[in-house]
């Protein structure tokens, strides 16, 4: 890829004089940035447990040229008010299109987004009315935009760059565009450490006879996590992230009431866990017995259920109680 004088890929050179230092200046080309906001926001939360950063979108767009057009599309009534302020600060215009709500014959509500249609129309209109804009950055991972991408690239001669959330981008969409520049989510070691310490505190306060499961942990950790560190609505996604990374592990076990459960616990061998809890060797549950000891017990399910069914069982009786810790390191 050809790098322009000021870092814009393929930026054309035009003569001029920079008044500051008397050197020859090269104006940057213009780009258009369009954000499928709901796709980016929910993918960011689900995959990384955090809100997306519009300032990072701006900085990415400025690598390619000046942002002549910068718009984000969504039903913004469905998102927290601070979201629009962050978009304003980053220079993105919030394009609000309320979702259409209808009911089917059985009375079930159906929600149909109108943002995607307007996203497509505005991208095409911009390509037709602004021939000077040669590069389009599409912040999305939705394969429904493949035809839009092929039209921009093959019929209108535009350069298209897909900027999506890693793991949530259609490979076919990237192939159609011919270029990608994925969003990055630098991990905060401090957030991870504090979240691990919160998990430790949560487990240590569980009522006698109960073990931590993923669902109970996700529902309860808000009591131990500082909202300024991680908003409560992102806790479940963070738990899932830790499971993917091996910070948390799962195993089948039996709780104090003789119920089969899938326990979710900290992995003492993971470097992050040792960094947050030096010398941690794991939580022990004295009431646990091996699954084979229960082989002859009479269970309603007649045997071992798949993991997802065990997850539904959960340890519903888990209580958070004050007082001395049951565990010690």
Order of alpha helices (4+ residues) and beta strands (2+ residues): beta-alpha-alpha-beta-alpha-beta-beta-beta-alpha-beta-alpha-beta-alpha-alpha-alpha-alpha-beta-beta-alpha-alpha
